[in-house]
Amino acid sequence: MNVEMQVILDQLEEENLGIRKKAIEALKKWEYQLELEDACLLLEKAAEIKPLCEDEWDNPSYALVTAACIFIHEDMVPVIE
């Protein structure tokens, strides 16, 4: 896993709203193609993360899915399902 992406994953689970917001913004700007395994990991992580607040922007799962979908491959279908 890319070191930068691992930092973002760790920040998404922070209780501190500012840190989570920074991580979500970084995912929205993510432009680097991921390895298939990494993209699948992001999708799995998206299913695990529970929202920590009610704010509409604070949706780490959506941000992870969006970043993972930069790389689309048929092997991702079972993970998405």
C-alpha positions in Angstrom: 0.0 0.0 0.0 1.2 3.5 -0.9 2.4 5.2 2.3 0.4 8.3 1.6 -2.8 6.2 1.2 -2.1 4.4 4.5 -1.8 7.7 6.3 -5.2 8.7 4.8 -6.8 5.5 5.9 -5.6 6.0 9.4 -6.9 9.6 9.4 -10.3 8.5 8.3 -10.9 6.7 11.6 -9.8 9.7 13.7 -12.4 11.1 16.1 -11.0 14.6 15.4 -13.2 16.1 12.8 -10.5 18.3 11.3 -8.2 15.3 10.7 -11.0 13.3 9.0 -11.9 16.3 6.8 -8.3 16.6 5.7 -8.3 12.9 4.8 -11.6 13.0 2.9 -10.3 16.1 0.9 -7.1 14.2 0.1 -9.2 11.3 -1.2 -11.3 13.6 -3.4 -8.0 14.9 -4.9 -6.5 11.4 -5.3 -5.3 11.0 -8.9 -2.9 8.1 -8.7 -3.8 4.7 -10.0 -3.7 2.1 -7.3 -2.7 -1.6 -7.6 -5.7 -3.9 -7.8 -5.1 -5.2 -4.3 -5.0 -1.7 -2.9 -8.2 -0.7 -4.6 -9.9 -3.8 -3.2 -8.6 -2.9 0.2 -10.1 0.6 0.0 -13.5 -0.9 -0.9 -13.3 -3.4 2.0 -12.3 -0.5 4.3 -15.2 1.5 3.0 -17.6 -1.2 4.2 -16.0 -1.3 7.6 -15.9 2.4 8.5 -18.9 3.8 10.3 -19.8 7.5 10.1 -18.7 9.4 13.2 -21.0 12.3 12.8 -24.1 13.4 10.9 -22.6 16.0 8.6 -23.2 15.3 4.9 -19.6 15.8 3.9 -18.3 13.4 6.5 -18.7 10.2 4.6 -15.3 8.3 4.6 -16.9 5.3 2.9 -18.0 7.3 -0.1 -14.6 9.0 -0.4 -12.9 5.6 -0.3 -15.1 4.1 -3.0 -14.6 7.1 -5.2 -10.8 6.8 -4.9 -10.9 3.1 -5.4 -12.9 3.4 -8.6 -10.2 5.4 -10.3 -8.9 1.8 -11.0 -11.8 -0.4 -12.3 -11.2 -4.0 -13.0 -13.6 -7.0 -13.2 -11.9 -8.7 -10.2 -13.3 -5.8 -8.0 -16.9 -6.9 -8.6 -17.0 -9.5 -5.7 -15.5 -6.9 -3.3 -18.0 -4.3 -4.4 -20.9 -6.7 -4.0 
